[in-house]
Amino acid sequence: MSENDEEKAEVRDEVLAQAYAKTRKSLIARLDNWEDQRTWDEFYQTYWRLIYTVAVKAGLRNDEAFDCVQETILSIAKQSKKNLYDPEQGSFKTWLMNMTRWRINDQFRKRKKDTAMAGGEWDADRKTSAIDHVEDPAGEVLPRLWDVEWKKNLADAALARVKAQVSPKQYQIFDCYVIKQWDARKVQDKLNVSMAQVYLAKHRVGVVLKRELAKLEEEENVG
């Protein structure tokens, strides 16, 4: 990745971070005074990007995708209080996909209704095609997309947890050397660290990352 690409990625991440914080604050407020707000906050931090990314790739706009994130998690929170999720009926991964699918559909229906009320034209061919793919339970588009994004999200969520457990310097070294795949010499020069520090960070952070990935992967195997 070039320095220009890295700068663009940082700007994009900053925009997403601001929207994330705003949606998170609204979500926690809507959870009212439930005793498990902290649990749902952690759940949100783990899965919001997965839901958001799939929603955008399914055809929603950014604002619609964040609404989808919030409504999906609220719906899950309410269902969980009623114990409606049954692990014997399938994996958590599939259950979360279906919950997301339904909220994506809601956003498409809302958009179509708002467009009709405003007297605008509905791009039937493109939008109907998008929602049909999402609504069709036998369709292969969303499940394939979900599987790819699920794996990416596991890695991202694990890295976020790792970042809170290791020193900022070690994480920075690991990020540059392992994730961005800089040459070890470049890491040494740019970060002003020794080669021993580079390899030590790779090992220590890698161990924590494997542990956090294992924890998250257990959820995928539920049911």
Sequence and secondary structure as in RCSB ss.txt:
>XXXX:A:sequence
MSENDEEKAEVRDEVLAQAYAKTRKSLIARLDNWEDQRTWDEFYQTYWRLIYTVAVKAGLRNDEAFDCVQETILS
IAKQSKKNLYDPEQGSFKTWLMNMTRWRINDQFRKRKKDTAMAGGEWDADRKTSAIDHVEDPAGEVLPRLWDVEW
KKNLADAALARVKAQVSPKQYQIFDCYVIKQWDARKVQDKLNVSMAQVYLAKHRVGVVLKRELAKLEEEENVG
>XXXX:A:secstr
  HHHHHHHHHHHHHHHHHHHHHHHHHHHHTTT TTHHHHHHHHHHHHHHHHHHHHHTT  HHHHHHHHHHHHHH
HHHHHHTT   GGGS HHHHHHHHHHHHHHHHHHHHHHHHHHTT    HHHHHHHHHHHH TT SHHHHHHHHHH
HHHHHHHHHHHHHTTS HHHHHHHIIIIIS   HHHHHHHHT  HHHHHHHHHHHHHHHHHHHHHHHHHHT  
